[in-house]
Amino acid sequence: MSRQHSNEDQREIAHPEQYVFTPPIDIYETDAGLVLYADLPGVSVGSLELQVQDNKLTLLGKVEPQIPEGARPLHREYEVGNFLRSFILSGEIVHSEIEAKLANGVLRIFLPKAPKAEPRRIQVNTG
Amino acid sequence: MPIFRWEQSWNPLRDLEREVDRLIQGVEFSVQGIRMPRQYPAVNIFELDHEYLITAELPGMQVQDLELTIANGVLTLKGHRNPPVIDDGEIAEERFRRQERTFGEWQRSITIPDRISDDRLSAEFNEGILKIHLPKLEEEQARQIPVSSGE
């Protein structure tokens, strides 16, 4: 390997570029609410931040470097970075009952819908 | 003198592609389809003092659905990813508001260097990241070859 190449590698380690990716998601609707899946490889429970503010749900997944120090890259097809995405929630979602689960690099969020009020008959009386 | 082969004439760029692949990959590894989009999974390869390390992002995969095999210097990664289900049934298409993730079977082969200790290969799968450790063989001692005079 040339000298110039190894200098480049050192610079990369000294100032790692911060990548931020938009993770791919699936959203489907059930009678009870919405289910959202997001692919977040490398994100652990401790490095995931989920936040609901006003009507916006934001997910930020931080990814730690996956390789030991001193590893020399030979071939690179993907970059490692953090994941960020936000969603506008419709008014029918009950914010306080949102549930999230993370397994094998996939986040599953359940967004429950407020139960629709039963139509109520209003009695009309004659005056 | 160049020899023309009929069966290759439909793809005159193939030899050039191979040559470019070879240059990109260096001598040690050859990864099939390097310039083709959507090779799954994407892999990164690193060299350390005592081993080579291959990493791949495989979110949503289960360990039992991953298969790693090695034969004739080719490491093959194989697996399948199941789509989400509701009550063990498929989710009807009309329920989806967004579908950006992909599912199904995949396979990828990577040619690995000769100087690998096959029986000490190991792999780990955490948080959707697969890491394959390929320990280097210890340097063989230079062997003296006695030269005898013919007599």
HADDOCK unambig.tbl for C-alpha pairs under 7 A between the chains (distance, minus, plus):
assign (segid A and resid 24 and name CA) (segid B and resid 100 and name CA) 5.25 0.50 0.50
assign (segid A and resid 24 and name CA) (segid B and resid 101 and name CA) 5.63 0.50 0.50
assign (segid A and resid 25 and name CA) (segid B and resid 99 and name CA) 6.49 0.50 0.50
assign (segid A and resid 25 and name CA) (segid B and resid 100 and name CA) 5.36 0.50 0.50
assign (segid A and resid 25 and name CA) (segid B and resid 101 and name CA) 5.97 0.50 0.50
assign (segid A and resid 26 and name CA) (segid B and resid 98 and name CA) 5.02 0.50 0.50
assign (segid A and resid 26 and name CA) (segid B and resid 99 and name CA) 4.52 0.50 0.50
assign (segid A and resid 26 and name CA) (segid B and resid 100 and name CA) 5.80 0.50 0.50
assign (segid A and resid 26 and name CA) (segid B and resid 101 and name CA) 6.37 0.50 0.50
assign (segid A and resid 27 and name CA) (segid B and resid 96 and name CA) 5.76 0.50 0.50
assign (segid A and resid 27 and name CA) (segid B and resid 97 and name CA) 5.37 0.50 0.50
assign (segid A and resid 27 and name CA) (segid B and resid 98 and name CA) 4.97 0.50 0.50
assign (segid A and resid 27 and name CA) (segid B and resid 99 and name CA) 6.70 0.50 0.50
assign (segid A and resid 28 and name CA) (segid B and resid 95 and name CA) 5.17 0.50 0.50
assign (segid A and resid 28 and name CA) (segid B and resid 96 and name CA) 4.11 0.50 0.50
assign (segid A and resid 28 and name CA) (segid B and resid 97 and name CA) 5.54 0.50 0.50
assign (segid A and resid 28 and name CA) (segid B and resid 98 and name CA) 7.00 0.50 0.50
assign (segid A and resid 29 and name CA) (segid B and resid 95 and name CA) 5.16 0.50 0.50
assign (segid A and resid 29 and name CA) (segid B and resid 96 and name CA) 6.38 0.50 0.50
assign (segid A and resid 39 and name CA) (segid B and resid 59 and name CA) 5.88 0.50 0.50
assign (segid A and resid 40 and name CA) (segid B and resid 59 and name CA) 6.68 0.50 0.50
assign (segid A and resid 41 and name CA) (segid B and resid 57 and name CA) 5.99 0.50 0.50
assign (segid A and resid 41 and name CA) (segid B and resid 58 and name CA) 6.83 0.50 0.50
assign (segid A and resid 41 and name CA) (segid B and resid 59 and name CA) 5.09 0.50 0.50
assign (segid A and resid 41 and name CA) (segid B and resid 127 and name CA) 5.95 0.50 0.50
assign (segid A and resid 41 and name CA) (segid B and resid 128 and name CA) 4.79 0.50 0.50
assign (segid A and resid 41 and name CA) (segid B and resid 129 and name CA) 6.07 0.50 0.50
assign (segid A and resid 42 and name CA) (segid B and resid 127 and name CA) 5.18 0.50 0.50
assign (segid A and resid 42 and name CA) (segid B and resid 128 and name CA) 6.09 0.50 0.50
assign (segid A and resid 42 and name CA) (segid B and resid 129 and name CA) 5.97 0.50 0.50
assign (segid A and resid 43 and name CA) (segid B and resid 127 and name CA) 6.38 0.50 0.50
assign (segid A and resid 44 and name CA) (segid B and resid 127 and name CA) 6.50 0.50 0.50
assign (segid A and resid 70 and name CA) (segid B and resid 48 and name CA) 6.88 0.50 0.50
assign (segid A and resid 71 and name CA) (segid B and resid 46 and name CA) 5.74 0.50 0.50
assign (segid A and resid 71 and name CA) (segid B and resid 47 and name CA) 5.53 0.50 0.50
assign (segid A and resid 71 and name CA) (segid B and resid 48 and name CA) 4.97 0.50 0.50
assign (segid A and resid 72 and name CA) (segid B and resid 46 and name CA) 5.23 0.50 0.50
assign (segid A and resid 72 and name CA) (segid B and resid 47 and name CA) 4.99 0.50 0.50
assign (segid A and resid 72 and name CA) (segid B and resid 48 and name CA) 6.40 0.50 0.50
assign (segid A and resid 73 and name CA) (segid B and resid 45 and name CA) 6.08 0.50 0.50
assign (segid A and resid 73 and name CA) (segid B and resid 46 and name CA) 4.35 0.50 0.50
assign (segid A and resid 73 and name CA) (segid B and resid 47 and name CA) 6.36 0.50 0.50
assign (segid A and resid 74 and name CA) (segid B and resid 45 and name CA) 5.43 0.50 0.50
assign (segid A and resid 74 and name CA) (segid B and resid 46 and name CA) 5.21 0.50 0.50
assign (segid A and resid 74 and name CA) (segid B and resid 47 and name CA) 6.60 0.50 0.50
assign (segid A and resid 75 and name CA) (segid B and resid 25 and name CA) 6.90 0.50 0.50
assign (segid A and resid 75 and name CA) (segid B and resid 44 and name CA) 5.57 0.50 0.50
assign (segid A and resid 75 and name CA) (segid B and resid 45 and name CA) 4.99 0.50 0.50
assign (segid A and resid 75 and name CA) (segid B and resid 46 and name CA) 6.98 0.50 0.50
assign (segid A and resid 76 and name CA) (segid B and resid 43 and name CA) 6.75 0.50 0.50
assign (segid A and resid 76 and name CA) (segid B and resid 44 and name CA) 4.53 0.50 0.50
assign (segid A and resid 76 and name CA) (segid B and resid 45 and name CA) 6.43 0.50 0.50
assign (segid A and resid 77 and name CA) (segid B and resid 42 and name CA) 5.53 0.50 0.50
assign (segid A and resid 77 and name CA) (segid B and resid 43 and name CA) 5.63 0.50 0.50
assign (segid A and resid 77 and name CA) (segid B and resid 44 and name CA) 5.71 0.50 0.50
assign (segid A and resid 78 and name CA) (segid B and resid 42 and name CA) 6.13 0.50 0.50
assign (segid A and resid 78 and name CA) (segid B and resid 43 and name CA) 6.76 0.50 0.50
assign (segid A and resid 78 and name CA) (segid B and resid 44 and name CA) 6.66 0.50 0.50
assign (segid A and resid 103 and name CA) (segid B and resid 127 and name CA) 6.79 0.50 0.50
assign (segid A and resid 104 and name CA) (segid B and resid 59 and name CA) 5.90 0.50 0.50
assign (segid A and resid 104 and name CA) (segid B and resid 60 and name CA) 5.31 0.50 0.50
assign (segid A and resid 104 and name CA) (segid B and resid 61 and name CA) 6.70 0.50 0.50
assign (segid A and resid 104 and name CA) (segid B and resid 126 and name CA) 6.61 0.50 0.50
assign (segid A and resid 104 and name CA) (segid B and resid 127 and name CA) 4.27 0.50 0.50
assign (segid A and resid 104 and name CA) (segid B and resid 128 and name CA) 4.55 0.50 0.50
assign (segid A and resid 105 and name CA) (segid B and resid 59 and name CA) 4.77 0.50 0.50
assign (segid A and resid 105 and name CA) (segid B and resid 60 and name CA) 6.02 0.50 0.50
assign (segid A and resid 105 and name CA) (segid B and resid 127 and name CA) 4.46 0.50 0.50
assign (segid A and resid 105 and name CA) (segid B and resid 128 and name CA) 4.41 0.50 0.50
assign (segid A and resid 106 and name CA) (segid B and resid 59 and name CA) 5.90 0.50 0.50
assign (segid A and resid 106 and name CA) (segid B and resid 60 and name CA) 5.48 0.50 0.50
